[in-house]
């Protein structure tokens, strides 16, 4: 399963872990990074959830496997 890194604008805080279970959450001062293994359906569900929450997507990167 591919691993993705998804960046959203803003500092989401501790609630991000609850909103996105199964993903690692790195909260920065201006950008929050979500990362984890997602198939195509899981990625689409995540993007739909982010859109519904009004989050501004900064970028998506598929991480290469070692």
C-alpha positions as a Python dict, from the first residue, in 0.01 Angstrom:
ca = {
    (1, 'X'): (0, 0, 0),
    (2, 'X'): (142, 342, -89),
    (3, 'X'): (248, 586, 183),
    (4, 'X'): (129, 945, 148),
    (5, 'X'): (222, 1275, 309),
    (6, 'X'): (-61, 1528, 306),
    (7, 'X'): (-1, 1890, 407),
    (8, 'X'): (-279, 2124, 515),
    (9, 'X'): (-265, 2491, 605),
    (10, 'X'): (-278, 2573, 972),
    (11, 'X'): (-200, 2418, 1305),
    (12, 'X'): (-476, 2162, 1365),
    (13, 'X'): (-387, 2083, 1724),
    (14, 'X'): (-453, 1763, 1918),
    (15, 'X'): (-799, 1710, 1769),
    (16, 'X'): (-634, 1619, 1438),
    (17, 'X'): (-533, 1279, 1575),
    (18, 'X'): (-895, 1202, 1655),
    (19, 'X'): (-1023, 1332, 1321),
    (20, 'X'): (-770, 1125, 1125),
    (21, 'X'): (-722, 791, 1304),
    (22, 'X'): (-446, 570, 1175),
    (23, 'X'): (-238, 859, 1045),
    (24, 'X'): (68, 1019, 1196),
    (25, 'X'): (6, 1389, 1266),
    (26, 'X'): (286, 1647, 1279),
    (27, 'X'): (155, 1984, 1387),
    (28, 'X'): (367, 2284, 1291),
    (29, 'X'): (306, 2653, 1346),
    (30, 'X'): (167, 2710, 995),
    (31, 'X'): (124, 2364, 839),
    (32, 'X'): (3, 2028, 967),
    (33, 'X'): (138, 1712, 803),
    (34, 'X'): (-63, 1390, 798),
    (35, 'X'): (112, 1074, 683),
    (36, 'X'): (28, 710, 653),
    (37, 'X'): (-40, 412, 430),
    (38, 'X'): (-348, 466, 215),
    (39, 'X'): (-499, 291, -84),
    (40, 'X'): (-681, 496, -350),
    (41, 'X'): (-1015, 467, -170),
    (42, 'X'): (-864, 563, 166),
    (43, 'X'): (-694, 865, 10),
    (44, 'X'): (-1023, 980, -146),
    (45, 'X'): (-1208, 938, 185),
    (46, 'X'): (-938, 1140, 361),
    (47, 'X'): (-954, 1419, 102),
    (48, 'X'): (-1335, 1427, 123),
    (49, 'X'): (-1316, 1453, 505),
    (50, 'X'): (-1062, 1735, 482),
    (51, 'X'): (-1283, 1921, 235),
    (52, 'X'): (-1587, 1879, 461),
    (53, 'X'): (-1384, 2021, 750),
    (54, 'X'): (-1289, 2324, 540),
    (55, 'X'): (-917, 2248, 552),
    (56, 'X'): (-692, 2409, 292),
    (57, 'X'): (-482, 2148, 114),
    (58, 'X'): (-122, 2257, 58),
    (59, 'X'): (11, 1941, -106),
    (60, 'X'): (8, 1565, -141),
    (61, 'X'): (320, 1357, -191),
    (62, 'X'): (342, 985, -246),
    (63, 'X'): (651, 873, -59),
    (64, 'X'): (882, 628, -236),
    (65, 'X'): (918, 283, -83),
    (66, 'X'): (1267, 174, 17),
}
